[in-house]
């Protein structure tokens, strides 16, 4: 074999080694890229889980999806009063003139505007919702009704954004079961209540299979008690005068030190 042949073979072998090294390095780069991509996706998934819980950790209750603006007509359906007796519910929780109250998840204002009439000009209603479109409709409905004591509040999934320590009563009508972060929302609601303020939940009875509502849009008394009391509340009266819903009345739980007469 002459020198030229040997040189050509050496060059070819060297080229092959360089090519193989390049391919190995390129493969490692691709592996690193894939690893980085998988890591990013896992982090995004973790953030999504934080933003939305599939089930409540204490009860295993499946958390329902939020009704969008497309459900506005259902909230104002003509048969709602006959099905739910909203006026009867407001009578039962004794909303009086001059009170400062709030509805979290007020939607188009079906309940909030009725409360506004009851608290009168000397009172105030904070109407909270996650969806700007709902609040737009609520403001329109309040203007049509000539009500000037309603203030809309665009809330978040973890914070109702209500004034601290200002509320005599906060009501959630078929809403609590949709909270994606119920623990944080309850903490924000508790902070907004006066020391003797009340939190009222209206929820379709999960215990009654004949009520024509999807199961994940119902609540049992036991589940509500477990979940809400864990965030610093005490369940008081459970009023069962409505056709389909529980009325669950919570107060702020007294701290252990205060209960024992200590500051």
VENGI-V687593 format. One record per pair of residues at least 6 apart in sequence whose C-alpha atoms are under 6 Angstrom apart, sorted by the first residue. I is the first residue (numbers start at 1). J is the second residue. Records with the same first field share a line. If there is no record, write none. Layout:
# VENGI-V687593
I->J ; J
This chain:
# VENGI-V687593
52->180
53->180
54->63
55->61 ; 62 ; 63
63->178
64->178 ; 216
65->178
66->178
96->119
97->118 ; 119 ; 120
98->119 ; 122 ; 123
99->119 ; 123
100->123 ; 124 ; 167 ; 168
101->125 ; 167 ; 168 ; 169 ; 170
102->125 ; 126 ; 127 ; 170
103->127 ; 128 ; 170 ; 171 ; 172
104->128 ; 172
105->128 ; 129
106->127 ; 128 ; 129
107->134
108->134 ; 137 ; 138
109->138
116->125
124->149
125->150
126->150 ; 151 ; 152
127->151 ; 152 ; 153
128->152 ; 153 ; 154
129->154 ; 155
130->154 ; 155 ; 156
155->161
158->181 ; 184 ; 185
159->185 ; 188
162->192
163->192
164->191 ; 192
165->192 ; 193 ; 194
166->192 ; 193 ; 194
167->192 ; 193 ; 194
168->194 ; 197
169->197 ; 198 ; 199
170->199
171->199 ; 200 ; 201
172->201
173->202
174->202 ; 203
198->250 ; 251
199->249 ; 250
200->248 ; 249
201->247 ; 248
202->246 ; 247
203->219 ; 245 ; 246
204->218 ; 244 ; 245
205->218 ; 219 ; 220 ; 245
206->218 ; 219 ; 220
207->220
232->253
233->251 ; 252 ; 253
234->250 ; 251 ; 253
235->250
236->249 ; 250
237->249
238->247 ; 248
239->247
240->246
